[in-house]
């Protein structure tokens, strides 16, 4: 999703399996995620958190992300990791996430960690006010 017109050359990669939707309303975006078989997302940068990764977790979808230290520490065993410079690594990740179910044990762990983090943050905010 997003404004592909910022990088029009990306449309060269469109196919029946890759569709550049452009901006979507919340309702359409949620529907797209709910009906997706899996989510693949990534970054070339370390210390980058991907909202799309958390959306995959929220919708309990198999997830493939780039193998950065940051993303590995965030998504643990829930995600499949790939090297963005290696086409075979990307293909293997896509194969894995489209043929397996999400790791529910890892999902429950992420859910628990997220709730605990939210509770700690909530307490800190209460202390400030």
HUZI-V990758 format. One record per backbone hydrogen bond with DSSP energy under -0.5 kcal/mol. NH is the residue of the N-H (numbers start at 1). CO is the residue of the C=O. If there is no record, write none. Layout:
# HUZI-V990758
nh = {NH/NH}
co = {CO/CO}
This chain:
# HUZI-V990758
nh = {2/4/6/7/8/10/11/12/13/14/15/19/21/29/30/31/32/33/34/35/36/36/39/41/48/51/53/54/55/56/57/58/59/60/61/62/63/64/65/67/68/72/73/74/75/76/78/79/79/80/82/84/86/87/90/91/92/93/94/95/96/97/98/99/99/100/104/107/108/109/110/111/112/113/114/115/116/117/118/119/120/121/122/123/124/125/126/127/128/129}
co = {22/2/3/4/5/7/8/9/10/11/18/17/19/25/26/27/28/29/30/31/32/33/62/64/45/49/50/50/51/52/53/54/55/57/56/37/78/39/80/82/66/68/69/70/71/72/75/75/76/63/65/82/83/85/86/87/88/89/90/91/92/93/94/95/96/96/102/103/104/105/106/107/108/109/110/111/112/113/114/115/116/117/118/119/120/121/122/123/124/125}
